[in-house]
Every structure is written in C-alpha cells, then in structure tokens.
C-alpha cells in the first residue's frame, strides 16, 4: 500500500530512473562485469558455505555462530538486491528502473544494511559476555535472548529502512531522472528531487547517526572491557586465544562502519557520487566477501568444521 501511494504521488512526473552506474568507463565495463561476477559468485558460495557449516556442525551451535549465520544470510540477500541488476546494467544500454522498483530496491538495501550494522553490534556484546562474564554467559546469551536480539535487529532494520525510503520517495521528482550511481541509494536519488529536501535529509542523517554511531560506540565500549579483561590473563597463550575470538569481528566492523560512515554521515545532496561509487563498492561487494573469508580463514573452529564436512563427504564417496 505504501509503495502504491508513493508511486501515485509521483506518477504524473518521473515514472522511471536511469542508473548511470559505470557507463562513463566505456569498454572497461566488460572487465568490471567479469570481476564483479566472479566476486558475486564467491560471495554467494562463501556465505552459503558458512551457513551450511554452522547448520550441520553441532559444535558450532552457539550464540556466536548463530549471529554469524544470520549475518551471512543477511549478506546474501543484501547483495542480491543490488549486484544482479548492476551486472545486467554493465551489459545493457537500457539501464532504467521503474519508480516503484527503485523505491523497493532502496527499501531492501537499507533494511539489510541496517540489520547488518545492528547484528555487528550484537556480536560485539556476545564477545563481551563470553570473555568478561564467562560464568553468566549461559544466562546472558540464552537461546531465548539470542532470538530476541536477532528479531530486534531485523525488525528495527526494516522499520528504519521504511522511514528512510518514505522520506526520500515522498518528495516530488519532476526534473532529471538520471541516478549517478549503480543502484538506488539515498544520496543520488534525493539529489533529483525538485523540492526542498533539507528536513528529509536532516531526519535521514539523524537516523544514520543512530544506526552507525550508537552501535559503534557500544562495540568500542565492549572491546574496552574485553581488552582490560584479556590483559589480566596471566599466560600469553590465553591472551592470544581470547583475542583471536574477537579479531575476525573487529576486521569486519572496521571495514563496514568505516566505509558506511564515509557515505552516510554527511548531508546527502551536497556531494557528488564519484568517490561514493568507489566507497560503496567496498561495502556492497568487499564487505560481504570479507565476512566469510575472514571468519573461515581466521577462525579455527570454522576451519575444523569445514575439514570435517569435507572428510565426511569424501568418505561417503
């Protein structure tokens, strides 16, 4: 119903958007197509492997890997919303997207993106509970609590996305329909509005601060306590083992929050999208790629689980 109302409100003006994407690069688009297609397939395979390993190996049925599995599922849908259309546009001359499709793409992109941010914050809390409150961990991170945290992340993510998308597409669009990006992101779309978007941008900016800064501050505080606890561990081996359980999460947090903050913690319409496209590639392609690679390469539990599954598969053959 909301999408129908938004579409009817703007149907008398712009009915479709033209995604410029990487059209200025000419023949290099074919190279980008090959590169992005390979990366997309690796993202899908990597995250599916992570999900499968966590599902099949009972030793990984813990809160930490529950959150990792949910994050991988979210990353898969997050990339499905953007990358297939981007790959088609690299080959296609007609890079149009209907008004309704553009709004839908933005809604799901923001929904999964915000969900990922909140999940990373929850994963930081999980590491804090495991290292700093080990005796109370079973209570603090019971399956009921984990389920509530996951549900809260997903519901909050899509509610905030609904607000953000509504603020963008409630504006009138009656001029240019050329989106200087490879998908319908907030900044390049809101720049096309033919009305004053200051209030809308301000509200979106405030939501951006809440979504990015608040979980990041929470993660930093959690890791402050974690580091203090680790430093109290007498053995070097114990310190290394405790820190190794956090290193993968930290790497993903730094890349994800760093790039997302660069794009979204600014007034939207006052910046060009040239640099934004490069940074956006980082958190729409590199971060979903980094997630399974980091957790599989750095995490010994996941490595052992993968080896066990490969061994069982080989034995059955």
C-alpha positions in Angstrom: 0.0 0.0 0.0 2.8 2.4 0.9 4.6 1.7 -2.4 1.3 2.3 -4.3 0.8 5.6 -2.6 4.4 6.7 -3.3 4.1 5.7 -6.9 0.7 7.5 -7.4 2.2 10.7 -5.8 4.9 10.8 -8.4 3.3 9.1 -11.4 2.5 12.4 -13.1 6.2 13.3 -13.3 9.1 10.7 -13.2 8.0 7.1 -13.8 11.4 5.6 -14.1 15.0 6.3 -13.2 18.1 5.8 -15.4 21.0 4.3 -13.5 24.2 5.7 -14.9 26.4 3.3 -13.0 29.8 2.8 -14.7 28.6 3.9 -18.1 31.4 6.6 -18.3 34.0 3.8 -18.3 33.2 2.6 -21.8 34.7 -0.8 -22.7 36.1 -1.2 -19.2 32.6 -2.2 -18.2 33.2 -5.6 -19.7 36.2 -6.0 -17.4 34.2 -4.8 -14.4 31.4 -7.3 -15.4 33.9 -10.2 -15.3 35.4 -9.0 -12.0 32.1 -8.3 -10.2 30.6 -11.5 -11.5 33.4 -13.6 -10.0 33.3 -11.7 -6.7 29.5 -12.1 -6.6 29.8 -15.9 -7.1 32.5 -16.0 -4.4 30.2 -14.0 -2.0 27.3 -16.4 -2.6 29.5 -19.5 -2.3 31.4 -18.3 0.8 28.3 -17.2 2.7 26.4 -20.4 1.8 29.4 -22.5 3.0 29.4 -20.6 6.3 25.6 -21.1 6.8 25.8 -24.8 5.8 28.8 -25.5 8.1 27.1 -23.8 11.1 23.9 -25.7 10.4 25.5 -29.1 10.0 28.2 -29.0 12.7 26.6 -29.2 16.2 29.8 -27.9 17.8 29.0 -24.5 16.2 25.5 -24.3 17.6 26.5 -21.5 19.9 25.3 -17.8 20.0 28.4 -16.5 18.3 27.9 -18.7 15.3 24.1 -18.2 15.3 24.7 -14.4 14.8 27.4 -15.2 12.2 24.9 -17.4 10.3 22.2 -14.8 10.4 24.8 -12.2 9.2 25.7 -14.4 6.3 22.0 -14.9 5.3 21.5 -11.1 5.5 24.7 -10.5 3.4 23.4 -12.9 0.7 20.1 -11.0 0.4 21.9 -7.7 0.7 23.9 -8.4 -2.4 21.0 -10.0 -4.3 19.2 -6.7 -4.0 22.0 -4.8 -5.8 24.5 -6.9 -7.7 22.3 -8.8 -10.3 20.9 -5.5 -11.6 24.3 -3.9 -11.6 25.7 -6.9 -13.6 22.8 -6.6 -16.1 23.4 -2.9 -16.5 27.1 -3.4 -17.3 25.9 -5.2 -20.4 22.7 -3.3 -21.2 22.2 0.0 -22.9 18.8 0.5 -21.3 19.6 0.9 -17.6 16.2 2.0 -16.5 14.4 1.1 -13.3 10.8 2.0 -12.6 9.9 4.4 -9.8 8.4 1.5 -7.7 11.3 -0.8 -8.4 13.8 1.9 -7.3 11.9 2.5 -4.1 11.7 -1.3 -3.5 15.5 -1.7 -4.1 16.3 1.2 -1.7 14.0 -0.3 1.0 15.5 -3.7 0.9 19.1 -2.5 0.6 18.7 -0.2 3.6 16.8 -2.8 5.5 19.6 -5.4 5.2 22.3 -2.8 5.6 20.9 -1.5 8.9 20.2 -5.1 10.1 23.9 -5.9 9.4 25.1 -2.9 11.4 22.9 -3.9 14.4 24.0 -7.5 14.2 27.7 -6.5 14.3 26.8 -4.6 17.5 25.1 -7.6 19.0 28.1 -9.8 18.1 30.3 -7.3 20.0 28.1 -7.8 23.0 28.3 -11.5 22.6 32.1 -11.4 22.7 32.0 -9.1 25.8 29.7 -11.6 27.6 31.9 -14.6 26.6 35.2 -13.0 27.7 34.2 -10.7 30.6 31.2 -12.6 32.1 32.0 -16.3 31.3 30.2 -17.6 34.4 27.0 -15.7 33.5 27.3 -16.3 29.7 24.7 -19.1 29.5 22.2 -16.7 31.1 23.2 -13.5 29.3 23.2 -15.2 25.9 20.5 -17.9 26.3 18.8 -19.0 23.1 15.7 -17.0 24.0 17.8 -13.9 24.4 19.6 -14.6 21.2 16.3 -15.0 19.3 15.0 -11.7 20.8 18.2 -9.9 19.8 18.1 -11.2 16.2 14.4 -10.4 15.9 15.1 -6.9 17.2 17.9 -6.3 14.7 15.7 -7.4 11.8 12.5 -5.5 12.8 14.5 -2.4 13.7 16.5 -2.5 10.5 13.4 -2.7 8.2 11.4 -0.1 10.2 14.2 2.4 9.9 14.5 1.5 6.2 10.8 2.1 5.8 11.1 5.6 7.3 14.2 6.4 5.3 12.7 5.2 2.0 9.4 7.1 2.6 11.3 10.3 3.4 13.1 10.0 0.0 10.2 9.0 -2.2 7.6 11.3 -0.7 9.5 14.1 -2.4 8.4 15.2 -5.9 10.6 14.1 -8.8 9.9 16.2 -11.9 13.3 17.0 -13.5 16.2 14.8 -14.4 15.8 11.0 -13.9 19.5 10.2 -14.2 20.8 8.5 -11.0 24.5 8.9 -10.8 25.1 5.5 -9.2 24.7 1.8 -9.9 21.7 1.4 -7.6 19.1 3.5 -6.0 21.0 4.8 -3.0 19.7 7.7 -0.8 22.2 10.4 -1.9 22.0 10.2 -5.7 18.2 9.8 -5.7 17.3 12.5 -3.2 19.5 14.9 -5.3 17.0 14.6 -8.1 14.0 15.8 -6.1 12.6 19.1 -7.3 11.6 20.4 -3.8 13.5 21.4 -0.7 14.8 18.2 0.8 16.6 19.8 3.8 14.2 18.4 6.5 14.1 15.0 4.9 17.9 14.9 4.7 18.2 16.0 8.3 16.0 13.2 9.6 17.8 10.7 7.4 21.1 12.0 8.8 19.9 11.6 12.4 18.8 8.1 11.7 22.2 7.5 10.0 24.0 8.6 13.2 21.8 6.4 15.4 22.4 3.4 13.1 26.1 3.8 12.7 27.5 5.7 15.7 25.4 4.2 18.5 26.3 0.5 17.7 29.9 1.6 17.0 30.2 3.3 20.4 28.6 0.2 22.0 31.2 -2.0 20.2 34.1 0.3 21.4 32.9 0.2 25.0 32.5 -3.6 24.8 36.0 -4.0 23.4 37.4 -1.6 26.1 36.2 -4.1 28.7 37.3 -7.1 26.6 40.9 -5.7 26.3 41.0 -4.9 30.0 40.0 -8.5 30.8 42.4 -10.0 28.3 45.3 -8.0 29.8 44.6 -9.6 33.1 45.0 -13.2 31.7 48.4 -14.4 33.0 49.5 -16.6 30.1 50.4 -15.3 26.7 48.7 -18.3 25.1 45.4 -17.4 27.0 45.7 -13.8 25.8 46.2 -14.9 22.2 43.3 -17.3 22.3 40.9 -14.7 23.8 41.9 -12.1 21.3 41.7 -14.4 18.3 38.0 -14.9 19.0 37.5 -11.1 18.5 39.9 -10.4 15.7 37.6 -11.5 12.9 34.7 -9.5 14.2 36.9 -6.4 14.6 38.1 -6.6 11.0 34.6 -6.7 9.6 33.4 -3.9 11.9 36.3 -1.6 10.8 35.7 -2.0 7.1 31.9 -2.0 7.3 31.5 1.0 9.6 34.4 2.9 8.1 33.0 2.9 4.6 29.3 3.3 5.5 30.2 6.3 7.7 32.0 8.0 4.9 29.0 7.9 2.7 26.0 8.3 5.1 27.2 10.5 7.9 27.0 13.7 5.7 24.3 15.8 4.2 23.2 13.7 1.2 22.6 16.2 -1.7 25.8 18.3 -1.3 28.2 15.8 -2.5 28.9 14.2 -5.9 28.7 10.4 -6.3 32.1 9.9 -8.0 34.0 8.9 -4.9 30.9 7.5 -3.3 30.6 4.8 -6.0 34.1 3.6 -5.2 33.5 3.5 -1.5 30.0 1.9 -2.0 31.7 -0.9 -4.0 33.7 -1.6 -0.8 30.7 -2.2 1.5 28.4 -3.7 -1.2 30.9 -6.2 -2.5 34.1 -6.3 -0.4 32.4 -6.5 3.0 30.1 -9.3 2.1 33.1 -11.0 0.5 35.3 -10.3 3.5 32.8 -11.7 6.0 33.1 -15.4 5.1 36.7 -15.1 4.1 37.8 -13.6 7.4 35.7 -15.9 9.5 36.8 -19.0 7.6 40.5 -18.1 7.3 41.0 -16.8 10.8 38.6 -18.9 12.8 39.9 -22.4 13.7 36.5 -23.7 14.8 35.1 -23.0 11.3 38.2 -24.4 9.6 37.9 -27.6 11.6 34.1 -27.9 10.8 34.8 -27.4 7.1 37.5 -30.0 7.2 35.2 -32.5 9.0 32.4 -31.9 6.4 34.9 -32.4 3.5 36.2 -35.5 5.2 32.7 -37.0 5.6 31.8 -36.1 2.1 35.0 -37.7 0.7 34.4 -40.8 2.9 30.9 -41.2 1.6 32.1 -41.1 -2.0 
